[in-house]
């Protein structure tokens, strides 16, 4: 029997962040998935989590765990699939470290993902984005910071992790202004900045002050901005913008919606999925193609390019209202 504790520790602390280059957020998400799995397995097998072995994590147990989180925790199929993806990634690692577990690993890796409805990517129009960007009070230090953060997140289509982890040394405001972003899989990309975006960054950097942290955006206490901190800032200014733009009322917003909004607007401007993929840092073009479904103008062009069939016209005569009422009463 092989204890699972040393393997999962090495997987989360060395293999994922160092060898594979996963972001801290992804590592945290995987760690949460394994915490839920080990609690379930310990309860099912009447063991303490620290006593679990690799041999305990069978395909049958994993299937039971997936059914459990859907039923007891009301997890969506998307969340269920992400938990399964974490388990499969760990099992690939187990296969390398413990070759004799190959049959057990292959049984787990053969568990299919669950099909689900794929909704359109939620995004904001340009006017709605403008209202959010105009919400911060530019007469205060926090307002200047908030405008620069929101503007940069939208204009460059950044992930939250890319925004809050962006070091100040990665920003160049010389002509042409640009930033260097380290995205998923340690893939670095260089993005030019709009003049207005560069102006907002200059305003923030002028008052940022000598703080110890290397990150560009900092909290009021001088520490690096966190994901939760940015989500709070976005929500606050979104609520303020909803008072100006009525169609925003009753809606919720997430940082990723700014990224979606950038992608859809860029697709409408360039008509080139490849350029949008390069801008967003997508390694797989199929990820970018999801924005084609969210952009109605692409379908309008297809509709306008085809002549509709010429159909025979008929004459419709509405039935007498009195006779119709008598029929329904009989």
C-alpha positions in Angstrom: 0.0 0.0 0.0 1.3 3.4 -1.0 0.5 6.4 1.3 -1.1 9.2 -0.8 0.0 12.1 1.4 3.6 12.4 0.1 2.5 12.1 -3.5 -0.3 14.8 -3.3 2.1 17.1 -1.5 4.8 16.8 -4.1 2.2 17.1 -6.9 0.8 20.4 -5.5 4.0 22.0 -4.3 6.5 20.9 -6.9 5.0 19.3 -10.0 2.2 21.7 -10.7 3.8 25.1 -9.9 7.5 24.3 -10.8 7.5 21.6 -13.4 4.2 22.4 -15.2 4.1 26.1 -14.5 0.5 26.2 -13.2 -0.7 29.5 -11.6 -1.2 29.8 -7.8 -5.0 30.1 -8.5 -5.0 26.8 -10.4 -3.0 25.1 -7.6 -5.5 26.4 -5.0 -8.4 25.1 -7.1 -6.8 21.6 -7.4 -6.0 21.6 -3.7 -9.7 22.3 -2.9 -10.8 19.5 -5.2 -8.5 17.0 -3.4 -9.6 18.2 0.0 -13.2 17.3 -1.0 -12.2 14.0 -2.4 -10.2 12.9 0.6 -12.9 13.9 3.0 -15.4 11.8 1.0 -12.9 8.9 0.7 -12.1 9.0 4.4 -15.8 8.9 5.3 -16.6 6.1 2.9 -13.6 4.0 3.9 -13.7 4.8 7.7 -10.2 6.1 7.7 -8.5 9.3 8.6 -7.5 11.4 5.5 -3.8 11.1 6.3 -4.1 7.3 6.3 -5.5 7.1 2.7 -3.4 5.2 0.2 -3.2 5.4 -3.6 -5.0 2.1 -3.9 -8.0 3.5 -2.1 -8.7 6.0 -4.9 -10.4 3.6 -7.3 -12.6 4.4 -10.3 -15.7 3.3 -8.3 -14.8 5.7 -5.5 -14.2 8.6 -7.9 -17.5 8.0 -9.6 -19.2 8.0 -6.1 -17.4 11.3 -5.3 -18.6 13.0 -8.5 -22.2 11.9 -7.8 -21.8 13.1 -4.2 -20.7 16.7 -5.1 -23.4 17.0 -7.7 -26.2 15.9 -5.3 -25.0 17.0 -1.9 -23.1 20.1 -2.9 -25.3 21.0 -5.9 -22.2 21.4 -8.1 -22.9 22.1 -11.7 -21.6 19.8 -14.5 -18.8 22.3 -15.2 -17.6 22.2 -11.6 -17.9 18.4 -11.6 -15.8 18.2 -14.7 -13.1 20.5 -13.3 -12.9 18.3 -10.2 -12.5 15.3 -12.4 -9.8 17.0 -14.4 -7.8 17.6 -11.2 -8.1 14.0 -10.3 -7.0 12.8 -13.8 -4.0 15.2 -13.7 -2.9 13.7 -10.4 -3.4 10.2 -11.7 -1.1 10.9 -14.6 1.5 12.0 -12.1 0.9 8.8 -10.0 1.4 6.7 -13.2 4.9 8.2 -13.5 5.8 7.6 -9.9 4.1 4.3 -9.3 4.1 2.3 -12.6 2.4 -0.7 -11.0 -0.8 1.4 -10.6 -1.2 1.8 -14.3 -4.4 -0.2 -14.6 -6.0 1.7 -11.7 -4.9 5.0 -13.3 -6.3 4.1 -16.7 -9.7 3.2 -15.2 -9.9 6.6 -13.6 -8.7 8.4 -16.7 -11.4 6.6 -18.7 -14.2 8.2 -16.7 -15.9 10.6 -19.2 -16.6 14.2 -18.6 -20.3 15.1 -18.3 -21.9 16.9 -21.3 -23.7 20.1 -20.4 -25.3 23.2 -22.0 -22.7 25.7 -23.1 -24.1 29.1 -22.5 -22.9 32.2 -24.4 -20.0 34.2 -22.9 -21.5 37.0 -20.8 -20.0 40.4 -21.9 -20.6 44.1 -21.7 -21.2 46.5 -24.6 -18.7 49.3 -25.2 -21.1 51.8 -23.7 -21.5 49.6 -20.6 -17.8 49.2 -20.2 -17.3 53.0 -20.5 -19.8 53.5 -17.7 -17.9 51.2 -15.4 -14.6 52.9 -16.3 -16.1 56.3 -15.6 -17.4 55.3 -12.2 -14.2 55.7 -10.1 -13.6 59.1 -8.5 -10.4 60.5 -10.1 -10.0 63.1 -7.4 -8.8 60.3 -5.0 -5.8 58.0 -5.0 -7.9 54.9 -4.9 -10.1 56.2 -7.7 -7.0 56.7 -9.9 -5.8 53.2 -9.1 -9.2 51.7 -9.7 -9.6 53.4 -13.1 -6.1 52.2 -14.2 -6.9 48.6 -13.0 -10.2 48.4 -14.7 -9.0 50.0 -17.9 -6.0 47.8 -18.2 -8.0 44.6 -17.4 -10.5 45.5 -20.2 -8.2 46.9 -22.8 -5.7 44.0 -22.6 -8.3 41.3 -21.9 -6.3 40.2 -18.9 -7.1 37.3 -16.6 -7.4 38.4 -12.9 -4.2 36.6 -12.0 -2.4 38.3 -14.8 -3.6 41.7 -13.6 -2.9 41.4 -9.9 0.5 39.7 -10.5 1.7 42.2 -13.1 5.0 43.6 -11.9 5.8 47.3 -12.4 8.9 46.4 -14.3 6.7 44.7 -17.0 5.1 48.1 -17.9 6.8 50.3 -20.5 5.3 53.7 -21.1 7.8 54.7 -23.8 6.5 55.0 -27.3 4.8 52.8 -28.1 3.5 51.9 -24.6 3.2 48.2 -23.8 3.1 45.6 -21.1 4.6 42.1 -20.9 2.2 39.5 -19.5 3.0 36.1 -18.2 0.0 34.0 -18.8 -1.0 30.3 -18.4 1.7 27.8 -18.9 4.3 30.5 -18.4 3.6 31.8 -21.9 4.7 35.4 -22.1 3.0 37.9 -24.5 3.6 41.6 -25.2 0.6 43.8 -25.6 0.5 47.4 -26.9 -1.6 49.9 -24.9 -4.2 52.4 -26.1 -3.2 56.0 -25.4 -6.0 56.4 -22.9 -4.9 53.2 -21.1 -1.3 54.4 -21.0 -2.5 57.8 -19.6 -4.4 56.1 -16.8 -1.3 54.0 -16.0 0.9 57.1 -15.9 -1.5 58.8 -13.5 -1.4 55.8 -11.1 2.3 55.3 -11.3 2.9 59.0 -10.5 1.1 58.6 -7.1 1.8 54.9 -6.4 4.7 55.8 -4.1 7.7 53.8 -2.9 6.1 50.5 -1.8 8.0 47.3 -1.1 5.9 45.0 -3.2 7.0 44.6 -6.9 3.4 44.3 -8.2 2.0 47.3 -10.1 -1.3 47.5 -8.2 -1.3 47.7 -4.5 -4.0 48.0 -1.8 -4.4 50.9 0.6 -2.1 49.2 3.0 0.7 49.0 0.4 0.5 45.2 -0.1 -0.1 43.5 -3.5 -3.7 43.7 -4.8 -5.5 40.4 -4.4 -8.1 38.6 -6.6 -10.7 39.2 -3.9 -9.7 42.9 -3.6 -10.1 43.5 -7.4 -13.5 41.6 -7.4 -14.7 43.9 -4.7 -13.5 47.0 -6.6 -15.2 45.9 -9.8 -18.4 45.1 -8.0 -18.4 48.5 -6.3 -18.0 50.5 -9.5 -20.4 48.2 -11.4 -23.1 49.1 -9.0 -22.3 52.8 -9.4 -22.4 52.4 -13.2 -25.8 50.7 -13.1 -27.3 53.9 -11.7 -26.2 55.6 -15.0 -26.9 52.7 -17.4 -30.3 51.2 -16.4 -29.7 47.9 -18.4 -26.9 47.0 -15.9 -29.4 47.0 -13.0 -30.1 43.5 -11.7 -27.0 42.0 -13.4 -23.9 40.6 -11.8 -20.4 41.1 -13.0 -17.1 39.2 -12.8 -13.6 40.1 -13.7 -13.7 37.6 -16.5 -16.6 39.5 -18.1 -14.2 42.4 -18.8 -12.0 39.8 -20.6 -15.0 38.5 -22.6 -16.0 42.1 -23.5 -12.5 42.8 -24.8 -12.6 39.6 -26.9 -16.0 40.2 -28.4 -15.3 43.9 -29.3 -11.9 42.9 -30.8 -13.5 40.2 -32.8 -16.1 42.7 -34.2 -13.3 45.1 -35.1 -10.8 42.6 -36.7 -13.0 39.7 -37.9 -9.9 37.6 -37.2 -10.1 34.9 -34.5 -6.4 34.3 -34.8 -5.6 37.8 -33.7 -8.0 37.6 -30.8 -6.4 34.3 -29.7 -2.9 36.0 -29.7 -4.2 38.9 -27.8 -5.9 36.8 -25.1 -3.0 34.3 -24.9 -5.1 31.3 -25.9 -3.0 28.2 -26.8 -6.0 26.5 -28.4 -8.0 28.3 -31.1 -11.1 26.4 -30.1 -11.2 28.4 -26.9 -11.4 31.7 -28.9 -14.0 30.4 -31.2 -16.5 30.5 -28.3 -16.7 34.2 -28.9 -18.0 33.7 -32.4 -21.2 32.3 -30.9 -21.5 35.4 -28.7 -21.1 37.9 -31.6 -24.4 38.3 -33.5 -22.8 40.3 -36.3 -21.0 37.2 -37.6 -24.4 35.6 -38.1 -25.8 38.7 -39.7 -23.1 38.7 -42.3 -23.9 35.1 -43.2 -27.6 35.8 -43.3 -27.2 38.9 -45.6 -24.9 36.9 -47.9 -27.6 34.4 -48.8 -30.8 35.3 -50.7 -33.9 34.0 -48.9 -36.1 31.6 -50.9 -39.0 33.2 -52.8 -42.1 31.7 -51.3 -45.6 31.6 -52.6 -47.9 34.1 -50.9 -51.3 33.1 -49.6 -54.3 35.1 -48.3 -55.2 34.6 -44.7 -58.7 35.3 -43.7 -59.3 35.6 -39.9 -62.3 33.5 -38.7 -65.4 35.2 -37.5 -64.9 36.1 -33.8 -68.5 35.0 -32.9 -68.2 31.6 -34.5 -64.8 31.0 -33.0 -66.2 31.8 -29.5 -69.1 29.4 -30.0 -66.7 26.6 -31.1 -64.5 27.1 -28.0 -67.7 27.1 -25.8 -69.0 23.8 -27.2 
